[in-house]
Amino acid sequence: VVEKAVERMMPKESPLAQRQLAKLRVYAGTEHPHTAQNPKTINFKSKNRKNSRIG
């Protein structure tokens, strides 16, 4: 879902956008090989009530 959202925000048919999307990495959970960069986990569910499924 996150990858598609980023892809739809990028300009279409742009060589730069295609290179940037090829380098995009999305990890599920807290395990990742980029510990030196100290990325932060984003809780989308708490940002907006529409980000959680009902039922």
PDB file of N, CA, C, O and CB in Angstrom:
ATOM      1  N   VAL A   1       0.833  -1.180   0.000  1.00  0.00           N
ATOM      2  CA  VAL A   1       0.000   0.000   0.000  1.00  0.00           C
ATOM      3  C   VAL A   1       0.882   1.250   0.000  1.00  0.00           C
ATOM      4  O   VAL A   1       0.614   2.205  -0.729  1.00  0.00           O
ATOM      5  CB  VAL A   1      -0.950  -0.006   1.213  1.00  0.00           C
ATOM      6  N   VAL A   2       1.925   1.239   0.812  1.00  0.00           N
ATOM      7  CA  VAL A   2       2.806   2.406   0.899  1.00  0.00           C
ATOM      8  C   VAL A   2       3.555   2.598  -0.413  1.00  0.00           C
ATOM      9  O   VAL A   2       3.717   3.726  -0.879  1.00  0.00           O
ATOM     10  CB  VAL A   2       3.805   2.253   2.069  1.00  0.00           C
ATOM     11  N   GLU A   3       4.013   1.499  -1.008  1.00  0.00           N
ATOM     12  CA  GLU A   3       4.732   1.600  -2.282  1.00  0.00           C
ATOM     13  C   GLU A   3       3.837   2.187  -3.373  1.00  0.00           C
ATOM     14  O   GLU A   3       4.286   3.030  -4.151  1.00  0.00           O
ATOM     15  CB  GLU A   3       5.252   0.218  -2.715  1.00  0.00           C
ATOM     16  N   LYS A   4       2.582   1.753  -3.438  1.00  0.00           N
ATOM     17  CA  LYS A   4       1.649   2.276  -4.447  1.00  0.00           C
ATOM     18  C   LYS A   4       1.364   3.752  -4.208  1.00  0.00           C
ATOM     19  O   LYS A   4       1.255   4.523  -5.161  1.00  0.00           O
ATOM     20  CB  LYS A   4       0.333   1.478  -4.433  1.00  0.00           C
ATOM     21  N   ALA A   5       1.242   4.152  -2.948  1.00  0.00           N
ATOM     22  CA  ALA A   5       0.983   5.558  -2.635  1.00  0.00           C
ATOM     23  C   ALA A   5       2.141   6.432  -3.096  1.00  0.00           C
ATOM     24  O   ALA A   5       1.924   7.498  -3.671  1.00  0.00           O
ATOM     25  CB  ALA A   5       0.747   5.742  -1.128  1.00  0.00           C
ATOM     26  N   VAL A   6       3.365   5.988  -2.847  1.00  0.00           N
ATOM     27  CA  VAL A   6       4.540   6.752  -3.284  1.00  0.00           C
ATOM     28  C   VAL A   6       4.607   6.779  -4.804  1.00  0.00           C
ATOM     29  O   VAL A   6       4.908   7.815  -5.397  1.00  0.00           O
ATOM     30  CB  VAL A   6       5.841   6.149  -2.698  1.00  0.00           C
ATOM     31  N   GLU A   7       4.331   5.650  -5.433  1.00  0.00           N
ATOM     32  CA  GLU A   7       4.367   5.575  -6.900  1.00  0.00           C
ATOM     33  C   GLU A   7       3.372   6.542  -7.531  1.00  0.00           C
ATOM     34  O   GLU A   7       3.677   7.178  -8.539  1.00  0.00           O
ATOM     35  CB  GLU A   7       4.072   4.146  -7.370  1.00  0.00           C
ATOM     36  N   ARG A   8       2.194   6.653  -6.947  1.00  0.00           N
ATOM     37  CA  ARG A   8       1.167   7.543  -7.503  1.00  0.00           C
ATOM     38  C   ARG A   8       1.472   9.017  -7.261  1.00  0.00           C
ATOM     39  O   ARG A   8       0.917   9.879  -7.943  1.00  0.00           O
ATOM     40  CB  ARG A   8      -0.186   7.206  -6.909  1.00  0.00           C
ATOM     41  N   MET A   9       2.338   9.320  -6.310  1.00  0.00           N
ATOM     42  CA  MET A   9       2.736  10.709  -6.075  1.00  0.00           C
ATOM     43  C   MET A   9       3.844  11.157  -7.019  1.00  0.00           C
ATOM     44  O   MET A   9       4.067  12.357  -7.180  1.00  0.00           O
ATOM     45  CB  MET A   9       3.189  10.883  -4.639  1.00  0.00           C
ATOM     46  N   MET A  10       4.539  10.213  -7.644  1.00  0.00           N
ATOM     47  CA  MET A  10       5.660  10.539  -8.526  1.00  0.00           C
ATOM     48  C   MET A  10       5.139  10.893  -9.918  1.00  0.00           C
ATOM     49  O   MET A  10       4.070  10.424 -10.308  1.00  0.00           O
ATOM     50  CB  MET A  10       6.661   9.357  -8.603  1.00  0.00           C
ATOM     51  N   PRO A  11       5.870  11.704 -10.669  1.00  0.00           N
ATOM     52  CA  PRO A  11       5.454  12.024 -12.031  1.00  0.00           C
ATOM     53  C   PRO A  11       5.512  10.788 -12.925  1.00  0.00           C
ATOM     54  O   PRO A  11       6.375   9.926 -12.759  1.00  0.00           O
ATOM     55  CB  PRO A  11       6.335  13.137 -12.611  1.00  0.00           C
ATOM     56  N   LYS A  12       4.607  10.718 -13.848  1.00  0.00           N
ATOM     57  CA  LYS A  12       4.544   9.578 -14.768  1.00  0.00           C
ATOM     58  C   LYS A  12       5.615   9.706 -15.850  1.00  0.00           C
ATOM     59  O   LYS A  12       5.967  10.815 -16.253  1.00  0.00           O
ATOM     60  CB  LYS A  12       3.142   9.476 -15.413  1.00  0.00           C
ATOM     61  N   GLU A  13       6.119   8.595 -16.308  1.00  0.00           N
ATOM     62  CA  GLU A  13       7.071   8.536 -17.432  1.00  0.00           C
ATOM     63  C   GLU A  13       8.330   9.365 -17.194  1.00  0.00           C
ATOM     64  O   GLU A  13       8.902   9.903 -18.142  1.00  0.00           O
ATOM     65  CB  GLU A  13       6.395   9.012 -18.703  1.00  0.00           C
ATOM     66  N   SER A  14       8.755   9.470 -15.971  1.00  0.00           N
ATOM     67  CA  SER A  14       9.962  10.225 -15.656  1.00  0.00           C
ATOM     68  C   SER A  14      11.094   9.250 -15.335  1.00  0.00           C
ATOM     69  O   SER A  14      10.937   8.402 -14.456  1.00  0.00           O
ATOM     70  CB  SER A  14       9.717  11.199 -14.468  1.00  0.00           C
ATOM     71  N   PRO A  15      12.219   9.350 -16.021  1.00  0.00           N
ATOM     72  CA  PRO A  15      13.336   8.445 -15.722  1.00  0.00           C
ATOM     73  C   PRO A  15      13.836   8.590 -14.281  1.00  0.00           C
ATOM     74  O   PRO A  15      14.220   7.600 -13.658  1.00  0.00           O
ATOM     75  CB  PRO A  15      14.485   8.704 -16.689  1.00  0.00           C
ATOM     76  N   LEU A  16      13.834   9.812 -13.752  1.00  0.00           N
ATOM     77  CA  LEU A  16      14.265  10.026 -12.377  1.00  0.00           C
ATOM     78  C   LEU A  16      13.304   9.346 -11.401  1.00  0.00           C
ATOM     79  O   LEU A  16      13.742   8.718 -10.437  1.00  0.00           O
ATOM     80  CB  LEU A  16      14.364  11.531 -12.072  1.00  0.00           C
ATOM     81  N   ALA A  17      12.007   9.467 -11.642  1.00  0.00           N
ATOM     82  CA  ALA A  17      11.016   8.840 -10.771  1.00  0.00           C
ATOM     83  C   ALA A  17      11.159   7.327 -10.799  1.00  0.00           C
ATOM     84  O   ALA A  17      11.017   6.678  -9.763  1.00  0.00           O
ATOM     85  CB  ALA A  17       9.596   9.244 -11.187  1.00  0.00           C
ATOM     86  N   GLN A  18      11.437   6.755 -11.955  1.00  0.00           N
ATOM     87  CA  GLN A  18      11.613   5.305 -12.060  1.00  0.00           C
ATOM     88  C   GLN A  18      12.835   4.845 -11.276  1.00  0.00           C
ATOM     89  O   GLN A  18      12.792   3.794 -10.637  1.00  0.00           O
ATOM     90  CB  GLN A  18      11.744   4.886 -13.529  1.00  0.00           C
ATOM     91  N   ARG A  19      13.923   5.610 -11.312  1.00  0.00           N
ATOM     92  CA  ARG A  19      15.126   5.253 -10.547  1.00  0.00           C
ATOM     93  C   ARG A  19      14.870   5.365  -9.048  1.00  0.00           C
ATOM     94  O   ARG A  19      15.331   4.531  -8.269  1.00  0.00           O
ATOM     95  CB  ARG A  19      16.310   6.154 -10.947  1.00  0.00           C
ATOM     96  N   GLN A  20      14.134   6.396  -8.650  1.00  0.00           N
ATOM     97  CA  GLN A  20      13.842   6.576  -7.229  1.00  0.00           C
ATOM     98  C   GLN A  20      12.934   5.464  -6.711  1.00  0.00           C
ATOM     99  O   GLN A  20      13.130   4.977  -5.598  1.00  0.00           O
ATOM    100  CB  GLN A  20      13.192   7.942  -6.986  1.00  0.00           C
ATOM    101  N   LEU A  21      11.946   5.060  -7.502  1.00  0.00           N
ATOM    102  CA  LEU A  21      11.060   3.979  -7.088  1.00  0.00           C
ATOM    103  C   LEU A  21      11.803   2.653  -7.010  1.00  0.00           C
ATOM    104  O   LEU A  21      11.479   1.812  -6.172  1.00  0.00           O
ATOM    105  CB  LEU A  21       9.884   3.863  -8.048  1.00  0.00           C
ATOM    106  N   ALA A  22      12.789   2.459  -7.867  1.00  0.00           N
ATOM    107  CA  ALA A  22      13.571   1.225  -7.829  1.00  0.00           C
ATOM    108  C   ALA A  22      14.382   1.135  -6.541  1.00  0.00           C
ATOM    109  O   ALA A  22      14.672   0.036  -6.069  1.00  0.00           O
ATOM    110  CB  ALA A  22      14.499   1.141  -9.045  1.00  0.00           C
ATOM    111  N   LYS A  23      14.751   2.279  -5.969  1.00  0.00           N
ATOM    112  CA  LYS A  23      15.548   2.292  -4.739  1.00  0.00           C
ATOM    113  C   LYS A  23      14.697   2.340  -3.471  1.00  0.00           C
ATOM    114  O   LYS A  23      15.236   2.255  -2.367  1.00  0.00           O
ATOM    115  CB  LYS A  23      16.485   3.473  -4.755  1.00  0.00           C
ATOM    116  N   LEU A  24      13.379   2.475  -3.612  1.00  0.00           N
ATOM    117  CA  LEU A  24      12.496   2.550  -2.453  1.00  0.00           C
ATOM    118  C   LEU A  24      12.433   1.195  -1.753  1.00  0.00           C
ATOM    119  O   LEU A  24      12.221   0.167  -2.396  1.00  0.00           O
ATOM    120  CB  LEU A  24      11.083   3.009  -2.874  1.00  0.00           C
ATOM    121  N   ARG A  25      12.617   1.200  -0.441  1.00  0.00           N
ATOM    122  CA  ARG A  25      12.534  -0.018   0.355  1.00  0.00           C
ATOM    123  C   ARG A  25      11.535   0.205   1.482  1.00  0.00           C
ATOM    124  O   ARG A  25      11.626   1.184   2.223  1.00  0.00           O
ATOM    125  CB  ARG A  25      13.930  -0.422   0.918  1.00  0.00           C
ATOM    126  N   VAL A  26      10.578  -0.717   1.605  1.00  0.00           N
ATOM    127  CA  VAL A  26       9.587  -0.664   2.673  1.00  0.00           C
ATOM    128  C   VAL A  26       9.678  -1.982   3.429  1.00  0.00           C
ATOM    129  O   VAL A  26       9.574  -3.053   2.831  1.00  0.00           O
ATOM    130  CB  VAL A  26       8.131  -0.414   2.112  1.00  0.00           C
ATOM    131  N   TYR A  27       9.870  -1.907   4.734  1.00  0.00           N
ATOM    132  CA  TYR A  27      10.018  -3.098   5.562  1.00  0.00           C
ATOM    133  C   TYR A  27       8.827  -3.228   6.497  1.00  0.00           C
ATOM    134  O   TYR A  27       8.393  -2.248   7.105  1.00  0.00           O
ATOM    135  CB  TYR A  27      11.333  -3.049   6.365  1.00  0.00           C
ATOM    136  N   ALA A  28       8.298  -4.447   6.610  1.00  0.00           N
ATOM    137  CA  ALA A  28       7.221  -4.731   7.553  1.00  0.00           C
ATOM    138  C   ALA A  28       7.853  -5.090   8.889  1.00  0.00           C
ATOM    139  O   ALA A  28       8.627  -6.044   8.977  1.00  0.00           O
ATOM    140  CB  ALA A  28       6.291  -5.884   7.035  1.00  0.00           C
ATOM    141  N   GLY A  29       7.533  -4.345   9.911  1.00  0.00           N
ATOM    142  CA  GLY A  29       8.094  -4.623  11.228  1.00  0.00           C
ATOM    143  C   GLY A  29       9.304  -3.763  11.530  1.00  0.00           C
ATOM    144  O   GLY A  29       9.587  -2.786  10.837  1.00  0.00           O
ATOM    145  N   THR A  30      10.013  -4.151  12.586  1.00  0.00           N
ATOM    146  CA  THR A  30      11.139  -3.348  13.045  1.00  0.00           C
ATOM    147  C   THR A  30      12.483  -3.874  12.585  1.00  0.00           C
ATOM    148  O   THR A  30      13.491  -3.193  12.774  1.00  0.00           O
ATOM    149  CB  THR A  30      11.126  -3.268  14.528  1.00  0.00           C
ATOM    150  N   GLU A  31      12.546  -5.052  11.992  1.00  0.00           N
ATOM    151  CA  GLU A  31      13.808  -5.630  11.538  1.00  0.00           C
ATOM    152  C   GLU A  31      14.174  -5.092  10.163  1.00  0.00           C
ATOM    153  O   GLU A  31      13.396  -5.215   9.218  1.00  0.00           O
ATOM    154  CB  GLU A  31      13.721  -7.163  11.505  1.00  0.00           C
ATOM    155  N   HIS A  32      15.366  -4.492  10.049  1.00  0.00           N
ATOM    156  CA  HIS A  32      15.840  -3.958   8.780  1.00  0.00           C
ATOM    157  C   HIS A  32      17.359  -3.850   8.836  1.00  0.00           C
ATOM    158  O   HIS A  32      17.921  -3.825   9.931  1.00  0.00           O
ATOM    159  CB  HIS A  32      15.191  -2.574   8.471  1.00  0.00           C
ATOM    160  N   PRO A  33      18.040  -3.785   7.698  1.00  0.00           N
ATOM    161  CA  PRO A  33      19.500  -3.714   7.692  1.00  0.00           C
ATOM    162  C   PRO A  33      20.054  -2.289   7.806  1.00  0.00           C
ATOM    163  O   PRO A  33      21.257  -2.096   7.630  1.00  0.00           O
ATOM    164  CB  PRO A  33      20.021  -4.345   6.438  1.00  0.00           C
ATOM    165  N   HIS A  34      19.231  -1.306   8.091  1.00  0.00           N
ATOM    166  CA  HIS A  34      19.663   0.090   8.087  1.00  0.00           C
ATOM    167  C   HIS A  34      19.716   0.670   9.499  1.00  0.00           C
ATOM    168  O   HIS A  34      19.215   1.771   9.729  1.00  0.00           O
ATOM    169  CB  HIS A  34      18.732   0.925   7.219  1.00  0.00           C
ATOM    170  N   THR A  35      20.307  -0.043  10.434  1.00  0.00           N
ATOM    171  CA  THR A  35      20.318   0.419  11.825  1.00  0.00           C
ATOM    172  C   THR A  35      21.149   1.679  12.015  1.00  0.00           C
ATOM    173  O   THR A  35      20.847   2.476  12.903  1.00  0.00           O
ATOM    174  CB  THR A  35      20.845  -0.673  12.729  1.00  0.00           C
ATOM    175  N   ALA A  36      22.176   1.883  11.218  1.00  0.00           N
ATOM    176  CA  ALA A  36      23.013   3.075  11.360  1.00  0.00           C
ATOM    177  C   ALA A  36      22.256   4.349  10.985  1.00  0.00           C
ATOM    178  O   ALA A  36      22.592   5.430  11.468  1.00  0.00           O
ATOM    179  CB  ALA A  36      24.264   2.943  10.497  1.00  0.00           C
ATOM    180  N   GLN A  37      21.249   4.233  10.140  1.00  0.00           N
ATOM    181  CA  GLN A  37      20.491   5.402   9.703  1.00  0.00           C
ATOM    182  C   GLN A  37      19.378   5.770  10.675  1.00  0.00           C
ATOM    183  O   GLN A  37      18.827   6.867  10.593  1.00  0.00           O
ATOM    184  CB  GLN A  37      19.906   5.154   8.334  1.00  0.00           C
ATOM    185  N   ASN A  38      19.036   4.860  11.603  1.00  0.00           N
ATOM    186  CA  ASN A  38      18.034   5.092  12.633  1.00  0.00           C
ATOM    187  C   ASN A  38      16.682   5.549  12.072  1.00  0.00           C
ATOM    188  O   ASN A  38      16.206   6.624  12.437  1.00  0.00           O
ATOM    189  CB  ASN A  38      18.546   6.115  13.607  1.00  0.00           C
ATOM    190  N   PRO A  39      16.053   4.757  11.192  1.00  0.00           N
ATOM    191  CA  PRO A  39      14.725   5.125  10.689  1.00  0.00           C
ATOM    192  C   PRO A  39      13.675   4.998  11.791  1.00  0.00           C
ATOM    193  O   PRO A  39      13.859   4.253  12.753  1.00  0.00           O
ATOM    194  CB  PRO A  39      14.340   4.243   9.483  1.00  0.00           C
ATOM    195  N   LYS A  40      12.575   5.731  11.639  1.00  0.00           N
ATOM    196  CA  LYS A  40      11.519   5.733  12.641  1.00  0.00           C
ATOM    197  C   LYS A  40      10.300   4.993  12.117  1.00  0.00           C
ATOM    198  O   LYS A  40       9.974   5.072  10.933  1.00  0.00           O
ATOM    199  CB  LYS A  40      11.148   7.169  13.036  1.00  0.00           C
ATOM    200  N   THR A  41       9.624   4.268  13.013  1.00  0.00           N
ATOM    201  CA  THR A  41       8.394   3.572  12.680  1.00  0.00           C
ATOM    202  C   THR A  41       7.243   4.570  12.736  1.00  0.00           C
ATOM    203  O   THR A  41       7.147   5.363  13.673  1.00  0.00           O
ATOM    204  CB  THR A  41       8.147   2.374  13.643  1.00  0.00           C
ATOM    205  N   ILE A  42       6.368   4.528  11.731  1.00  0.00           N
ATOM    206  CA  ILE A  42       5.222   5.430  11.673  1.00  0.00           C
ATOM    207  C   ILE A  42       3.962   4.623  11.946  1.00  0.00           C
ATOM    208  O   ILE A  42       3.704   3.631  11.264  1.00  0.00           O
ATOM    209  CB  ILE A  42       5.136   6.154  10.290  1.00  0.00           C
ATOM    210  N   ASN A  43       3.181   5.029  12.924  1.00  0.00           N
ATOM    211  CA  ASN A  43       1.929   4.369  13.247  1.00  0.00           C
ATOM    212  C   ASN A  43       0.801   5.125  12.537  1.00  0.00           C
ATOM    213  O   ASN A  43       0.293   6.120  13.053  1.00  0.00           O
ATOM    214  CB  ASN A  43       1.697   4.315  14.800  1.00  0.00           C
ATOM    215  N   PHE A  44       0.416   4.646  11.354  1.00  0.00           N
ATOM    216  CA  PHE A  44      -0.609   5.318  10.562  1.00  0.00           C
ATOM    217  C   PHE A  44      -1.987   5.187  11.199  1.00  0.00           C
ATOM    218  O   PHE A  44      -2.844   6.048  11.000  1.00  0.00           O
ATOM    219  CB  PHE A  44      -0.635   4.754   9.151  1.00  0.00           C
ATOM    220  N   LYS A  45      -2.209   4.128  11.955  1.00  0.00           N
ATOM    221  CA  LYS A  45      -3.505   3.919  12.585  1.00  0.00           C
ATOM    222  C   LYS A  45      -3.825   5.040  13.572  1.00  0.00           C
ATOM    223  O   LYS A  45      -4.975   5.469  13.671  1.00  0.00           O
ATOM    224  CB  LYS A  45      -3.536   2.566  13.294  1.00  0.00           C
ATOM    225  N   SER A  46      -2.826   5.513  14.296  1.00  0.00           N
ATOM    226  CA  SER A  46      -3.074   6.568  15.276  1.00  0.00           C
ATOM    227  C   SER A  46      -3.177   7.952  14.630  1.00  0.00           C
ATOM    228  O   SER A  46      -3.667   8.885  15.265  1.00  0.00           O
ATOM    229  CB  SER A  46      -1.973   6.570  16.320  1.00  0.00           C
ATOM    230  N   LYS A  47      -2.731   8.101  13.398  1.00  0.00           N
ATOM    231  CA  LYS A  47      -2.776   9.399  12.727  1.00  0.00           C
ATOM    232  C   LYS A  47      -4.198   9.794  12.331  1.00  0.00           C
ATOM    233  O   LYS A  47      -4.559  10.969  12.389  1.00  0.00           O
ATOM    234  CB  LYS A  47      -1.887   9.377  11.495  1.00  0.00           C
ATOM    235  N   ASN A  48      -5.006   8.803  11.926  1.00  0.00           N
ATOM    236  CA  ASN A  48      -6.342   9.096  11.425  1.00  0.00           C
ATOM    237  C   ASN A  48      -7.216   7.875  11.665  1.00  0.00           C
ATOM    238  O   ASN A  48      -6.776   6.748  11.439  1.00  0.00           O
ATOM    239  CB  ASN A  48      -6.312   9.481   9.912  1.00  0.00           C
ATOM    240  N   ARG A  49      -8.437   8.080  12.114  1.00  0.00           N
ATOM    241  CA  ARG A  49      -9.308   6.940  12.405  1.00  0.00           C
ATOM    242  C   ARG A  49      -9.682   6.158  11.149  1.00  0.00           C
ATOM    243  O   ARG A  49     -10.059   4.990  11.247  1.00  0.00           O
ATOM    244  CB  ARG A  49     -10.567   7.416  13.101  1.00  0.00           C
ATOM    245  N   LYS A  50      -9.587   6.770   9.982  1.00  0.00           N
ATOM    246  CA  LYS A  50      -9.914   6.078   8.733  1.00  0.00           C
ATOM    247  C   LYS A  50      -8.823   5.096   8.307  1.00  0.00           C
ATOM    248  O   LYS A  50      -9.021   4.325   7.368  1.00  0.00           O
ATOM    249  CB  LYS A  50     -10.145   7.092   7.626  1.00  0.00           C
ATOM    250  N   ASN A  51      -7.674   5.114   8.987  1.00  0.00           N
ATOM    251  CA  ASN A  51      -6.579   4.226   8.634  1.00  0.00           C
ATOM    252  C   ASN A  51      -6.683   2.853   9.281  1.00  0.00           C
ATOM    253  O   ASN A  51      -5.765   2.045   9.136  1.00  0.00           O
ATOM    254  CB  ASN A  51      -5.284   4.855   9.013  1.00  0.00           C
ATOM    255  N   SER A  52      -7.768   2.562   9.990  1.00  0.00           N
ATOM    256  CA  SER A  52      -7.947   1.246  10.597  1.00  0.00           C
ATOM    257  C   SER A  52      -9.213   0.615  10.041  1.00  0.00           C
ATOM    258  O   SER A  52     -10.169   1.298   9.674  1.00  0.00           O
ATOM    259  CB  SER A  52      -8.012   1.345  12.146  1.00  0.00           C
ATOM    260  N   ARG A  53      -9.187  -0.700   9.993  1.00  0.00           N
ATOM    261  CA  ARG A  53     -10.345  -1.432   9.476  1.00  0.00           C
ATOM    262  C   ARG A  53     -11.348  -1.658  10.588  1.00  0.00           C
ATOM    263  O   ARG A  53     -10.984  -1.935  11.730  1.00  0.00           O
ATOM    264  CB  ARG A  53      -9.918  -2.778   8.858  1.00  0.00           C
ATOM    265  N   ILE A  54     -12.607  -1.537  10.237  1.00  0.00           N
ATOM    266  CA  ILE A  54     -13.681  -1.723  11.206  1.00  0.00           C
ATOM    267  C   ILE A  54     -14.317  -3.078  10.952  1.00  0.00           C
ATOM    268  O   ILE A  54     -14.659  -3.414   9.819  1.00  0.00           O
ATOM    269  CB  ILE A  54     -14.740  -0.577  11.114  1.00  0.00           C
ATOM    270  N   GLY A  55     -14.471  -3.852  12.016  1.00  0.00           N
ATOM    271  CA  GLY A  55     -15.177  -5.119  11.924  1.00  0.00           C
ATOM    272  C   GLY A  55     -14.327  -6.195  11.531  1.00  0.00           C
ATOM    273  O   GLY A  55     -14.785  -7.331  11.410  1.00  0.00           O
TER     274      GLY A  55
END
